[in-house]
Amino acid sequence: MPQCGRVKPLFLVLAVQILLGLTLVTLVVTDNVPFVSDDDGGAAAAVPTPKLNRFDGQAAMRSVRRQVALGPRPAGSAASRRLARRIRGALPRGRFQAVPGGLRNVIGVVPGRDRTRKVVVGAHYDTKDLPGFVGANDGASGTAVLTGIARSLKPGRIRPTVVFIAFDGEESPRGAPDEDFERRGLRGSKVAAPRHADAEAMVLLDFVGERNLRIPREQRSDPGLWRKLRAAARRAGVGRVFPNATSGGVLDDHVPFQREGVRAIDLIDFEFACFHRRCDDLRHISPRSMDAVGETVLELLATL
């Protein structure tokens, strides 16, 4: 009898352990594990995992880390020029394009099946010239997604040729007042836009890396092209990252292209709380967010 009395509790313990194990498996499968941080810090759960698997969000995160490790990267600085050389190596057929003031854009090309058609994908790689500002989101995230998309595309897989441009000098120089930004900023895109005025579309990647990412249509962005982007996001399984909403207009690197008559959209979450603040660091960056944006843009390019 004493032995039987011991067996019953053992059965109960085993049953509880099995039940807990099955519960944990269910939570993991449904991505609802409580109090557990994944490699994203757990804060990006509001950003769905894409259904497609062409873009590497973890590689984009590594790129952001490498950029931030260089420290502040204002246009023309030694750190910025070092980064430009890395970007040139990362982009297919990478080359420099001179920009006044000793700056340089970095350009890559992936040929499409129809060489008469062209689409531009861009991002700026310089950071605001502020002490200690490393621009993990404002600069590094867009550059990481840009190079990741370029690596994911194979020549001839989509119809238009895609020109990738990493813009230098998007930020205005130190000391320039905000009201003078349009004249003194956007230096790289002002050079690139006239040379690609024949592009049928332009997609700009700016603040695309923060956790819990939501990107409404920036008011200046072309409505028709934005609808195609949202449709692409839904097919990729990340539709809620691009809500059916509109935010205020932003002066950004897509504007010079629009002035050349190119349909352009700006992927930017301008509600980012650390805009031009030193807190724009790795703590706020999510590989899942960059994965969602990368898969969406790849799906958009495949339908143009």
Secondary structure, 3 states (H helix, E strand, C coil): CHHHHHHHHHHHHHHHHHHHHHHHHHHHHCCCCCCCCCCCCCCCCCCCCCCCCCCCHHHHHHHHHHHHHCCCCCCCCHHHHHHHHHHHHHCCCCEEEEECCCEEEEEEEECCCEEEEEEEEEEECCCCCCCCCCCHHHHHHHHHHHHHHHHHCCCCCCCEEEEEEEECCCCCCCCCCHHHHHHHCCHHHHHHHHHCCCCCEEEEECCCCECCCCCCEECCCCHHHHHHHHHHHHHHCCHHHCCCCEECCCCCCCHHHHCCCCCEEEECCCCCCCCCCCCCCHHHECHHHHHHHHHHHHHHHHHC
